[in-house]
């Protein structure tokens, strides 16, 4: 089992459910997010050696500083899970302003690139570690009114496959489609129709052991929960 896990977007939705699930399974968590209050609550609930830090993954310098400090404190993690993401408001591509598209790509795609750039060298040197990049059904299919989100998740699939060809023996990079879960992000697209899908806590009961079971033999795979 992975002993030390870095998880982006840990404060709500799937990230919060995974945090609780991994800790219940015996892992030590390093969670990052942007919600100060939620991070403080997690820190009070889960004492050290767990840690929860405010880091904006769209800020490459902040990610670098965090990664350097974490590696110094922790050593090399067993598992890096890139879960943090946002979705555009439902609209045709030409109605979405450039700054909204830029923010989405900086979080959903560039943020993943940043964590990988600063954590993978340590994994490669250790010859051990798994990177799980959260994709989506919309990273393997498309729908109208969510073009930027689809673009970012298709990018995650390509990024993961290409990076898997560069890592050292003993290291794996995979893309993971979590499925359709009733989260605030899904409700922004589906409205109350999202309520027909499983909640994050139910999803995590299956997802957590599956993620913990990902190994070097899965390197380059596009997996689904």
HELIX and SHEET records of a PDB file:
HELIX    1   1 UNK A   13  UNK A   24  1                                  12    
HELIX    2   2 UNK A   36  UNK A   45  1                                  10    
HELIX    3   3 UNK A   60  UNK A   74  1                                  15    
HELIX    4   4 UNK A   93  UNK A   95  5                                   3    
HELIX    5   5 UNK A   98  UNK A  105  1                                   8    
HELIX    6   6 UNK A  106  UNK A  110  3                                   5    
HELIX    7   7 UNK A  111  UNK A  126  1                                  16    
HELIX    8   8 UNK A  137  UNK A  139  5                                   3    
HELIX    9   9 UNK A  147  UNK A  164  1                                  18    
HELIX   10  10 UNK A  184  UNK A  190  1                                   7    
HELIX   11  11 UNK A  191  UNK A  196  5                                   6    
HELIX   12  12 UNK A  200  UNK A  212  1                                  13    
HELIX   13  13 UNK A  216  UNK A  218  5                                   3    
SHEET    1   A 7 UNK A  51  UNK A  54  0                                        
SHEET    2   A 7 UNK A  28  UNK A  33  1                                        
SHEET    3   A 7 UNK A   4  UNK A   8  1                                        
SHEET    4   A 7 UNK A  79  UNK A  82  1                                        
SHEET    5   A 7 UNK A 129  UNK A 134  1                                        
SHEET    6   A 7 UNK A 171  UNK A 177  1                                        
SHEET    7   A 7 UNK A 222  UNK A 224  1                                        
END                                                                             
